[in-house]
Amino acid sequence: MKNFINLAFLLLLFVFPVSGQELLEGQKRWSATEKLSLEDYSIKKNYDDAILSQFLISYESKGFDFFKKNLNSRVENIFIGKGSYIDTTKINNLEKQLEFQQLQFDLAEIQARKFRKRLFLGKKKLVKGFEVMKLISNEISNEFAEIRMRFINETNNGNNLKVLEVWKSKVKSELKELNEFRFENRKKIKKRD
């Protein structure tokens, strides 16, 4: 009887797959079509900087993830509106600044796709435990912090338009290269040598 209950439980896990995490109020999942807007920022107060955006690359794991055809829905790239601020009285070109913040969100999406790819390539390691997810998450977070700071510095907060165009091209190319690892893709991903 105990074996039957265990088998029934295992079957339920396969029959009722869990989708991505629900977003909390003020959060926005990265989207190729829905860009950041002024309304996404909930804090509009007087700070030293005119604008700051907070992003979260989160992950979720389940016991039988190593059987899945891809793990894209297990990793999300989230904009945190309640932790982001904008002071519109300090910004000369609001549209330009929102575009600069969107590029940072796009950089976070590249890192989220790299996370999904690393999980997919190492998903057999999940059998041994979820420590691998934590390790990848830490690596990705550190990489994102470094890339974001380099982006901000090299573009002089988005004011060096020539360098900004180089970054835009790079971001577009990397998003395209990692397209099969976007959150929305639920199709089977084939391993390549």
C-alpha positions in Angstrom: 0.0 0.0 0.0 2.8 2.4 0.9 4.5 1.8 -2.5 1.2 2.5 -4.2 0.9 5.9 -2.4 4.4 6.8 -3.3 3.8 5.8 -7.0 0.5 7.9 -7.0 2.4 10.9 -5.6 5.1 10.6 -8.2 2.5 10.4 -11.0 0.8 13.6 -9.7 4.1 15.4 -10.0 4.3 14.5 -13.7 0.6 15.1 -14.5 0.4 18.5 -12.8 3.5 20.4 -13.7 4.3 23.6 -11.8 4.6 26.8 -13.9 6.7 29.8 -13.1 6.4 31.8 -9.9 3.6 34.3 -9.5 4.7 37.9 -9.6 4.2 40.1 -6.6 2.7 43.6 -6.8 5.2 46.0 -8.4 7.1 43.2 -10.1 7.5 42.9 -13.9 8.9 39.9 -15.7 11.3 40.7 -18.6 9.5 40.8 -21.9 10.8 41.4 -25.5 7.6 43.5 -26.1 6.8 45.2 -22.8 9.5 47.7 -22.0 9.9 49.6 -18.7 7.8 52.6 -18.3 7.4 55.5 -15.8 4.4 53.7 -14.3 6.6 50.7 -13.4 8.5 52.8 -10.8 6.6 53.1 -7.6 9.0 55.3 -5.7 9.3 58.8 -7.2 11.1 60.7 -4.5 14.1 63.0 -4.1 17.4 60.9 -4.1 21.0 61.7 -5.1 20.6 59.8 -8.3 17.7 60.5 -10.7 16.8 56.9 -11.4 17.7 53.5 -10.1 16.3 50.1 -11.1 16.4 46.9 -9.1 16.3 43.5 -10.8 16.1 40.0 -9.4 17.1 36.8 -11.1 15.2 34.2 -9.1 15.0 30.4 -9.4 12.7 27.7 -8.2 13.4 23.9 -8.2 11.3 20.8 -8.0 12.2 17.2 -7.3 11.9 15.9 -10.8 13.3 18.8 -12.8 16.0 16.6 -14.3 13.3 14.9 -16.4 12.0 18.2 -17.9 12.7 19.0 -21.6 14.0 22.4 -20.5 14.2 24.4 -17.3 13.4 27.9 -18.6 10.3 28.4 -16.4 12.5 27.7 -13.3 14.5 30.9 -13.7 12.9 34.4 -13.9 14.2 37.9 -14.5 12.1 40.3 -12.5 12.1 44.1 -12.3 11.3 45.2 -8.7 9.3 48.4 -9.0 8.9 48.9 -5.3 12.7 48.9 -4.8 13.3 51.1 -7.8 13.0 54.9 -7.9 12.8 57.8 -10.3 12.9 61.5 -9.6 11.4 63.1 -12.7 12.5 66.6 -11.6 16.2 65.6 -12.1 15.8 64.0 -15.5 16.2 66.0 -18.7 15.4 63.2 -21.1 13.1 60.7 -19.5 12.7 58.5 -22.5 16.5 58.2 -22.8 16.9 57.3 -19.2 14.1 54.7 -19.4 15.9 53.2 -22.4 19.1 53.1 -20.4 17.3 51.2 -17.6 15.7 48.9 -20.1 19.2 48.0 -21.4 20.2 47.0 -17.8 17.0 44.9 -17.6 18.1 43.3 -20.9 21.5 42.6 -19.5 19.8 40.9 -16.6 17.8 38.8 -19.1 21.0 37.7 -20.8 22.3 36.5 -17.4 18.9 34.7 -16.7 19.2 33.0 -20.1 22.8 31.9 -19.2 21.4 30.6 -15.9 18.8 28.6 -17.7 21.4 27.2 -20.2 23.7 26.2 -17.4 20.9 24.5 -15.6 19.8 22.7 -18.8 23.4 21.5 -19.5 23.9 20.3 -15.9 20.4 19.1 -15.1 21.6 15.6 -14.4 23.5 17.1 -11.4 20.1 18.0 -9.9 19.6 14.3 -9.0 22.3 14.8 -6.4 20.5 17.9 -4.9 19.7 21.5 -5.6 23.1 22.9 -4.4 24.0 23.2 -8.1 21.2 25.8 -8.6 22.5 27.8 -5.7 26.1 27.7 -7.0 24.9 28.8 -10.5 22.7 31.5 -9.0 25.7 33.0 -7.1 27.9 32.9 -10.2 25.2 34.6 -12.3 24.6 37.3 -9.7 28.3 38.1 -9.5 28.6 38.2 -13.3 25.6 40.4 -13.6 26.9 42.9 -11.0 30.2 43.1 -12.8 28.7 43.4 -16.3 26.2 46.1 -15.1 28.9 48.2 -13.5 31.1 47.9 -16.6 28.0 48.9 -18.8 27.3 52.0 -16.6 30.9 53.1 -16.4 31.7 52.5 -20.1 28.6 54.4 -21.3 29.0 57.1 -18.7 25.5 56.4 -17.3 24.2 56.2 -20.9 25.6 59.6 -21.9 28.3 58.2 -24.3 26.1 57.5 -27.2 28.8 55.9 -29.4 29.6 53.3 -26.7 25.9 52.9 -25.9 25.2 51.9 -29.5 28.0 49.2 -29.2 26.4 47.8 -26.1 22.9 47.9 -27.7 24.2 45.8 -30.6 26.0 43.4 -28.2 22.9 43.0 -26.1 20.6 42.3 -29.1 23.1 39.8 -30.4 23.4 37.9 -27.1 19.6 37.8 -26.6 19.2 36.3 -30.1 22.0 33.8 -29.5 20.3 32.6 -26.2 16.8 32.8 -27.7 15.9 29.2 -26.9 16.6 29.9 -23.2 14.0 32.6 -22.9 11.4 32.2 -20.2 8.5 31.8 -22.6 10.1 28.8 -24.5 8.6 25.5 -23.4 9.8 23.5 -26.3 12.4 20.7 -26.0 15.9 22.0 -26.2 18.5 19.7 -27.9 22.0 19.5 -26.5 24.7 20.4 -28.9 28.3 19.3 -28.9 
